[in-house]
Amino acid sequence: MSPASSRSLAAIQARIAAAETRAGRPAGSVTLVAVSKTQPWEHIAPVLEAGQKVFGENRVQEAMERWGPRRTGLELRLIGPLQTNKVREAVGFFDVIETVDREKLARVLADEIQRAGRAPRLYVQVNTGEEPQKAGIAPGQADAFLAACRTTYDLAVEGLMCIPPVGEDPAPHFAALRAIAERHGVEKLSMGMSDDFEIAIAEGATSVRVGSAIFGARDHALNV
Ligand SMILES: *Cc1c(COP(=O)(O)O)cnc(C)c1O
């Protein structure tokens, strides 16, 4: 019998495939980002052995400790807030940074990418629910910020990311994110988590970030 997390992985993969079909989207058009933050290695190893290659982490230090020794062949995504004093490490380590959300960060990223000669793929995080405690650029400032990323800082923005407010219908938030992306010709949409990834796929998600539905509930004391 295979361990619980690899069975859960297979179940999530099947649900993603079904949601792609229902949405009339090609098989394999949605990337599963397995969110391994705070999970014990016993839960992660079976998922890695099952062939999962894309993982999401929300802290730079934790990600480097966990994945640094076994980095090869994986795609690692930073999905948590990035402080400017961690930009050097983040640019050196991650394949994708999904949480670009303010001018100062854009400027420091641009400088570091130039210096390092290495550019992670970048997503802009939009705070679609305008929640004060949540990271992300406000929707009303997203157009100007995306323009600044491209023209002022010469950053290639591959996608947009959002985390809808807990307890609200996520569909309008996903639709709003897609509308911003379409206005700017941004290709990728990182949206949908354990509880709402099928809705996100119906709304056009190109990647979904699924943690607890694969690995089990996190220890909330450690969770962000
Ligand atoms: C933790 C986290 C997830 C995964 O959440 P689950 O509900 O466990 O699937 C997805 N996205 C972000 C930004 C997160 O911090």
PDBQT file of the ligand as one rigid body, heavy atoms in Angstrom, charges set to zero:
ROOT
HETATM    1  C1  LIG A 301      -0.344  27.456   2.155  1.00  0.00    +0.000 C 
HETATM    2  C2  LIG A 301      -0.643  28.040   0.848  1.00  0.00    +0.000 A 
HETATM    3  C3  LIG A 301      -1.312  27.294  -0.142  1.00  0.00    +0.000 A 
HETATM    4  C4  LIG A 301      -1.825  25.888   0.070  1.00  0.00    +0.000 C 
HETATM    5  O1  LIG A 301      -2.963  25.930   0.858  1.00  0.00    +0.000 OA
HETATM    6  P1  LIG A 301      -3.861  24.596   1.091  1.00  0.00    +0.000 P 
HETATM    7  O2  LIG A 301      -5.167  25.158   1.513  1.00  0.00    +0.000 OA
HETATM    8  O3  LIG A 301      -3.165  23.808   2.119  1.00  0.00    +0.000 OA
HETATM    9  O4  LIG A 301      -3.938  23.905  -0.212  1.00  0.00    +0.000 OA
HETATM   10  C5  LIG A 301      -1.513  27.880  -1.369  1.00  0.00    +0.000 A 
HETATM   11  N1  LIG A 301      -1.095  29.137  -1.625  1.00  0.00    +0.000 NA
HETATM   12  C6  LIG A 301      -0.452  29.886  -0.713  1.00  0.00    +0.000 A 
HETATM   13  C7  LIG A 301      -0.010  31.253  -1.064  1.00  0.00    +0.000 C 
HETATM   14  C8  LIG A 301      -0.213  29.367   0.559  1.00  0.00    +0.000 A 
HETATM   15  O5  LIG A 301       0.427  30.127   1.465  1.00  0.00    +0.000 OA
ENDROOT
TORSDOF 0
